[in-house]
Amino acid sequence: MGFSGSSVFNGVDDMSQKVVIATGNVGKLREFQQLLSRCGLEVLAQSEFDVPAVAETGTTFVENAIIKARHACLHTGLPAIADDSGIEVDALNGRPGVYSARYAGERANDQTNNEKLLDELAHVPDDKRTARYHAVLVYMKHQDDPTPLICHGTWEGRILRSPRGENGFGYDPLFWVPTHQCASAELDKTEKNRISHRGKALAELLEKLSAQQTAQQA
C-alpha cells in the first residue's frame, strides 16, 4: 500500500532527527520532502553539505542505493536515505533498468531519455508495451552500518506512444497508469505519492524504522 502521510513516529522522540536524502535529483528530493514532512524527520538535501558525486557502479538498484547511502553518511556524519529507481520495460528485456537516468548517454536528460525509449518501442504493439517502475530505498544509520534497511516498491503500467501531462519527472509523461486511466505526469502530487513505487517503498521503510525503534526501547 502507499504512504498515507500519517506519522508512524508518534510518541517516539528519537525519530525527531535529521536525515540526509542522498540524491541530486530535484524531482526525487521534492517527493521525499513531501512524503516525510509529517514523519518527525528533518529532511536535508545532500547538496547542503557539498557532498561530491559518487559513481553508481552497481548492476542492481540495491547495490547503487547502498553505494549512495554510504557515501552520504561518510560526507555528512548523519543517517541517510538513498533511492535507486528506474523503469523496466518488458519488450526491451528489462531495459533501461538501472541505467534509466542515463539511458540516452551520460549527458542524457528526461527529454532525450523519453525520446530514445519511444524510438526503441516504435514498432511494439500497445499490448506488448508493459512496464513497471522500481524503487529501492536504503536507510543507513552511519557509513559502517552493517544492517541497512532495504525496501522495494513497484508500480505497474505500460508505455504510451507520446508524452502526456505536465507533472512528475523522468519517464512519467510516458507511463500509463491503468488504475487511474492517465499518465503518471497527469496525476496530482498527493495521489502519485500514495500509489507510486517510491511511495510504496517509503511506506515500508517508515514501518521498519518504527519497528526498529520500538524494539530498541523494549
N, C-alpha and C positions, 0 to 999 in steps of 0.2 A: 504494500500500500504506500501511497505518497505521504510526504511530510505535511501535517496539518497546520503547523505553526505554533501549536501549544507547547509550552515548555515541559521538557521531561526532567528538568533540574530543580523543580520547586522544592524548596527545603534543603537543597544540597548546596551549602555555602561554597564549597571548594570549586564548584563549577563556574563561579563568577571570576573567570580568569581570562587572560589574553591567549589568543591562538592566532598563529600566522597562517594565512592561506597561500600556499606555495604555487602561485600561478602568475604569469604576466599577462594573461588573457583578461581583458577588461570585462568582457561579457560574462565569463565564469565568475570573476570576482564579484560582480554586481549580483549574480544569482546567489552566491554564498552569503553575501551580506543580508540579502532579503530573507533567506532561509534561516539564518542563525540569529537574526536580530532580536528574537524573543526567547532565546535559549540561555540567557545568562552568560554568554560568551562575548568578550570584546574581540571583534574580528579585525585583524590588521593585515594589510597587504604587504607582501614581502618587499615591494618597491620602497616602502617606508624605511627599510633597513639597507637599501642598496645591495640586496642580495644579487650576486652575479648569476648569469645564466649557467645552467648545467646541461651537459649533453645527455639526451634521453636515449641511452644505448640499449635499453631493454627491448626484448622482442614480444613482450606481453604488456597489457595495461597494468598488471600488478607490479611487474618489475619497474616500469617507468614511474609509477606513483611512489613506490618506495624510494627510488633514487631522488625524486624531487622533495619528498618529505624530509628525508635525512639531510639533504643539502640545506633546506630552510632552517632546520633545527641547528645545524652546525654554525650557520652565519648569524642567527638571531638569539640563540640561547633560550628559545621559547618552544612550547609544543607547536606542532604544525599539522595541518591537514593538506594533503596533496590529492589532486584529482588527475587521473589519466582517463581520457574518454575518446570515443570516436564512433564511427558508423561502419557497420558490417553489411555489405551487400551480397546477397546470395548468388546472384548471377555473375559476380566478379570473384567468386571463391573467397569471400570474406574481406576483400579489399574495400575501402582503403585501410580499415583496421587501425593499428597503432600509428599509421602514417597519415591519418585523416587531416591533421593540421598542415601537413606539408605534401599533400598528395600531388599538387601541381609543381613541386620543386621547393627548394629551400627558401625562395622568396615568395612563396605562394600566399595568397590572401583568400578570403571567403569567396570572392567572385571567381578567381581563377580555379579554385578547387571545385566549385559548383559547375563551372563550365567543363572541366575535364570529366567529371562524373557523368554529366549529361551526354557528352560526346561518346564515352565508353558504353553507355546504355542506349545509344540512339536506335539500335535495331532490336532491342529487347522488348518483347510484348509486355503489356501492363501487368498481366497476372504472374510474370516472372521477375518483377522488379521489387520483390520483397526485401526488406532490410530491417535492421534494428540498431538503435543506439546502445552503446555500453558505457557505463561509468564505474570506475573503481576508485574508491576513496580510501586513503590510508591516513590514520592518525598515529603520530609518534610523539611520545612524551619528551624525548630527547634524542640526540643523534645516535646514541648507542642502545636505544630501546630494543630489547630482544624479542618483544612480543607486540609488534604494532597491530592496531585494529585494522582489519581489511574488510571492506564492504563492497558489494557489487549490485548494481541495478541495471535493468534492461528496459527498452521501450520499443515495442513492435510497430512497424509501419511499412510503407513502400515508397519508392522514389517517383516523384512526379516528372512530367516531361518539360515543365517550365516552372520558374520560381513563382511563389505566391506569398503575399504577406510582407509586412514591414518590421515585425518584431523578431526577437531572437538573434542568433548569430550562427556561424558555421553553416551546416547543411540544413538548417531549419526551414528555409524557403522551399526546399525540395522534399521535405519529409512529410508525407501524408499520414495523418493520424486517423485511422479508421473509426475509433470510438467517438470522435468528435466531428468527423467529416470535414476536416480542414487541414491545412498545412500547419506545422508547428509554429511557423512565423506568423500565423493568424491568431494564435491563442494569446489571451492576456497573460501577464506575468504570473499572477497568482495561480491560475489554473495550470499553466505549464509547470510551475514548481511543484504542484500537487501530484501530477501524473508522470513527470519525466523520469528518465533513467537516473539523473542526478538527484532528484527529489527522493526517489526510492532508496538510493544508496545512502543518502544523508539521514533519512528516517531510521535506517538500520544502524547507522553509526551512532546516532543520538541514543538509541536504545542500548547499544553496547556500552557507551560511555556511562550511562546512568547505572546499568547493572554492575559495571566495574567499580564505580564509586560506592554503591551500596554494599558490595562485597568487602571493600576495604574498610568500611565503617562497622561491619558486623563484628 
